[in-house]
Amino acid sequence: MVFTVLLVLIPISAALKYFVGASPLLVFASSALAIAVLAEWVRRATDQLADRVGPAIGGLLTVSFGSIAELVLALFVLMQGEAAVVQAQIAGSIMGTSLFGLGLAIIVGGITRERQKFSAERAGLLSTLLILVVIALLLPAVFDLSGRMSGQAASLGITDEEVSLGVSVVLLLLYLANLVFTLVTHRDVFSNDKGSGEADWSFPFAIGVLVAATIAIAFEAEMLSGTITQAAGALHLSPMFLGVIVLALVGTAGDLFAAAWFAHEDRMGLVLNICIGSAIQVALVLAPLLVIISWALGHPMTLVFSNPLHLFAIASTAFIVNAIARDGETTWFEGLLLLGVYALFGLAFFFASPVEIPH
């Protein structure tokens, strides 16, 4: 009911932009909130479809459409020439789901329980895959840094764009292999928490909601992307901070709501699949697709992150999640620790690119 009422944010944001002529900050805020609501509708539609078509195809739909809000939003930001903001959004999405989303879910589920248990085998597979794909995601930045430190960057036979494209192709191939692993050869390990088994929507209605929400996300993303710089100036924040914190949380809002709800229901296996799986989705699919599509659109983005803090945040997140998940159980305090680390990274990004406040 609440998310149905919040759909009113779509006409409100359009009115603020095209009829009222409101400030960029108001347009940014209303569009961001609308995208967050629409991301939850995409998740609901995907879950309904997954319940109707079975765990195998349902799993494919879940991973395919799980990051659609993030992808559409990032593409519009890229077309505004804000590649650094998109890189920040990628890093922020990995942190947002793995630290903030998982931490919040663990607290919600564990505050009334002594501890919550889940399959250590399954969590180990997810966290190990996260570490591996994060290493691949960081490779272009390490390659660029080593070339510059050796003083031979100009004489290298390959550019950062070419390295990023090559890594992107490999990551997408790994994604296809991951689908085979989770949906075919090891479906018994990964299918036990997929879907609720209660499909309340008809198949055509679920498809219609998914298509309509995607179109609405594109509409809102177009408005939001044109106001990033002005909104950042009005808030005295850097565009990078908006990307790594605000845009990342907006794009993953559906996952965050779902993780908190399932943790409350004591379904921690599904929580881990949502939070860690979403981070893996960003590294294996979202980032490579953005590199390839941006190259085709003439606004090339590389995987050479503009700020070393991005690299440290991504690598640290993978390490922390692996440490939390390895024993097959969580307590509310571990969730608090994850939120604390996320807050510290937020502070670091806030002060990393200060914006001069006009007088």
Secondary structure as UniProt FT lines:
FT   HELIX           2..5
FT   HELIX           6..8
FT   HELIX           9..15
FT   HELIX           16..20
FT   HELIX           24..53
FT   HELIX           55..65
FT   TURN            66..67
FT   HELIX           68..79
FT   TURN            80..81
FT   HELIX           83..95
FT   HELIX           96..101
FT   HELIX           102..110
FT   TURN            111..112
FT   STRAND          116..117
FT   HELIX           120..149
FT   TURN            150..151
FT   HELIX           153..155
FT   HELIX           160..180
FT   HELIX           181..185
FT   HELIX           187..190
FT   TURN            192..193
FT   HELIX           203..225
FT   TURN            226..227
FT   HELIX           228..235
FT   HELIX           239..241
FT   HELIX           242..247
FT   HELIX           248..251
FT   HELIX           253..264
FT   TURN            265..266
FT   HELIX           268..281
FT   HELIX           282..286
FT   HELIX           287..297
FT   HELIX           308..325
FT   TURN            326..327
FT   STRAND          329..330
FT   HELIX           332..352
//
